[in-house]
């Protein structure tokens, strides 16, 4: 990986990470907490609640368990593309948050197992670019890794560099957000879907896709969609329902 200190990075540890440095900082950022034991003033309370406090939910636990089982299945896998996980649901139901928290937990566990070795990068995270092409997708991975690619490099060359780097870094989990942007009914979308399958065959890692209403999206239609549906376990991330206040419950005045 390129380790120059002048590489661009954003200052918000809670923003979506787009490079390995930002991802590592996200992993190392402790969850927000109120200072001391209280009582807290209004400003401290407002600051705490504005920092996006994440609560564990039953669906997050289910997704985590499903992923652990898939990673066990993939541990000795050879040959064809490995088993993967699809997280599907309506917008604003916490799919990206769940994806990132899965990655953070796995990254910390891997670091503990390997004694905190800095040369490892167990998790990578990327979002599918709008109107993605295969070269755009693999270039996003290269950008995440700070690899010194040039515009003259073709898709195959960038893919070779990315795969070799992920092998060297011991990557075991690849998180891909916004896969609903892939329209496999178009040429670019179909070829990008094929590129993702190619990556999953070359990288010894478990792939997790997240997106909006994937069940009904073009991603799972046609021959390519049948292949994806057959290799990926789908977990639906429904909206979280809250109890109605007593005055709104049936039979209550």
HELIX and SHEET records of a PDB file:
HELIX    1   1 UNK A   20  UNK A   28  1                                   9    
HELIX    2   2 UNK A   42  UNK A   49  1                                   8    
HELIX    3   3 UNK A   58  UNK A   74  1                                  17    
HELIX    4   4 UNK A   95  UNK A  113  1                                  19    
HELIX    5   5 UNK A  134  UNK A  144  1                                  11    
HELIX    6   6 UNK A  155  UNK A  169  1                                  15    
HELIX    7   7 UNK A  179  UNK A  181  5                                   3    
HELIX    8   8 UNK A  187  UNK A  202  1                                  16    
HELIX    9   9 UNK A  214  UNK A  216  5                                   3    
HELIX   10  10 UNK A  218  UNK A  220  5                                   3    
HELIX   11  11 UNK A  222  UNK A  231  1                                  10    
HELIX   12  12 UNK A  246  UNK A  248  5                                   3    
SHEET    1   A 5 UNK A 123  UNK A 127  0                                        
SHEET    2   A 5 UNK A 173  UNK A 177  1                                        
SHEET    3   A 5 UNK A 206  UNK A 212  1                                        
SHEET    4   A 5 UNK A  84  UNK A  89  1                                        
SHEET    5   A 5 UNK A 232  UNK A 236  1                                        
END                                                                             
